[in-house]
Amino acid sequence: MPDDTPPAAAPPFSGRPAPPHRSATISVLVDNESGVLARVIGLFAGRGYNIDSLTVASVDAGGSRSRINIVTSGTDMVIEQIKAQLDRLVPVYRMAELSQEGPHLARELAMVKVISDGANRAEALRLAEAFRARVIDATVESFVFELTGGTQKLDSFIELLRPIGLAEVSRTGVAAIARGTRTLSAAPH
């Protein structure tokens, strides 16, 4: 009697494993002028690189320099390409991959709205206290919490609020700075 079972699937491709992806936090000191942010973003978009988080703000007294903090991910080769391309942009004074150059601090801010009643309201307040989130707005039906911390802390808080009435989230993106005496100065590289 013939065997009606389908043939076994072919084994997966046994070539080299895909290179590992990693996250990179890159800070860039640039001229604070029209079009600079568009050029930086265009560099990523034009090459198909993703930006996981982006913050930008003026950082000197005269308002002539801005600091851009970018969190991206990719293989080591992709991240090296991103850094090389950023380093070549004309308005860039200095660029550093904080996640590779030593200890650094990275924080973001989130405002999280919860709409709930009864026991869920009490649970939302208990979670906020555990995560050290502040209530910045409250109505009979809702809360808005403000939370500052690392990305994983914010992600955890948001996920715990999801089943008890999470309605809306607004996040700033990562702001990062090196620990100790290392700085991202305006000195040419």
N, C-alpha and C positions, 0 to 999 in steps of 0.2 A: 504494500500500500504506500503511495507517495506521501511524503511529508509536506503538509500544508503550511508549516511555519515559515514566516518570511526570513530571508537571510539576515544574519547579524549585521548590525550597522557597522560601517567602516570605522576604524579607530580614529579618534581626533588627530588632527595634524600634529605630528610629533617633532616639528621643527623647534626652533628656539622659542622660549616663552616670551610673551610681550614684556617690554621693559616696564619696570614699576613706575607708577605715577606718584607724585608727591605734591604737597601744597607749598607755595612760595609766597612770602610776604615781601614785597618790593616797595621801597620808598624812593621817590624821585623829587629832587629839588629843581624847580623850573622857573622861568620868567612868568610873572603874573600878567599875561597879556592875552588878548583875544585870539582864539584859535588853538592855543597850546593843548588844552584838554582834548579837543577834537583830533589833533595830530596823534596824541598818545593813544586814544581809543581807536583811531584809524589803523594804527600799527597792529593792534590786536585783531581787529575785524578783518583787515586785509589778509592776514595769514591764518585766519580760522582759529585763533586762540581765544579761550574763554576768560572772562573776568568774573571771579566769584564775588568780589567786593571791591568798591572804589570809593575813596573819599578824597576831597581836595579842599584846601583852604589856604588863605594867605597866612604867612608865618613870620613876616618881618614888620618892623614898625612903619616903614614907608609903604608897605603894600606892594613892593616890587617883585617879591618871590612868593611862590606857592609850593606847598608840599602835597604831592599826590601819593597816597598809599593804595597799593593794588595787591589784592590777594588773587592768585591764579593757581592753576595746577597743570601738571604735565610731566613728561619724562625729564630726566636731567638734561638731555639734549635740547628739548623744547624750551626749558627754562633758561638755559644758557643762550639760546637764540633770542629769546625775548629780551634778556639783559643786554646782549650785544646791540640789538636794534634800538632799545631805549637809549643806550649810551651814545649812539650816533645822532640822535635828534638834536638839532641846533639849540633849542631853548633849554636843554637839560644841562644843569650845572653839575649835579652829582647824583648818582644812583647807587643804591645799596640793597642787596637781598638780606634783609634783617634775619630771616629764618635760617640763613647759613653762616652769617658772619659772627654769631655769638648770641649771648642771651639778649632777649628783647621782651618788651611788653606790648601786648595787643589787646585792645578793648573796643567794644562797641556799645551803643545805647539802643534800647528798644522801648517803644511805647506799645503796650499790649492792651487791647480792649476785650473785656469779657462781659457778655450779656447773659445774666442768669438770675435765678431766684432761689429762695429757701436754703436748703443744705448746700447747694452748689456755690452760693455766695460765700458762705462760711468757709467752704473748702478753698475757694479762690483766695480769700484773705489769709488762710493758713499757709498756702503755698507761697504767697507773696512774702509773708514773714520769713519762711524758711529760706527763700532765695534773696532776701534783703531787697525786695522790690518796694518802691514807694507808691502809695496811692496818690495820683495827681489829679484825679477827677472821680467823682462818685455821684451816681443818681440812684433812685430807688431800684432801677433795673440793670445798672451797669457800673463797671469800674474801668478806669484806665490806669494801668500800672506803668511805672518807669523803672527800668532795670539796666544796670551797667555791668559789664563783665566780659569775659571771654566768650567767643562764639559758641562753644559747647554748652556753657552755662545758659545762655539765652535760648539755644535750641531746646535744651532740656525743660526749661520753664514753659516755653511755648507748647511743647508736646504734652506736658502734664495738664495744661489748661484746655487743650483741645476738646476732651470729652465733657468738660463742665461749662462750656459756653464761650469758647474762644470765638471772637467775631472779627477782629482785625488786628494786624501787626504792621508797625512802621519801624524800620531799622536804619541806623545811620551808616552801617558799613564799618570796617575795621580802621581804627587809628592805631598806629604802631610807632614805637620809638626804641632805640637801643638802650640797654641798661648800662650803667657805669659812665665812663668818660667818653665813650665813642659818640660822635655826632655826625649828622648829615649836614656839613657846612657848605658854604658857597664856594669853597676853594675848588679850583679846577682839578679834575682827576688827572 
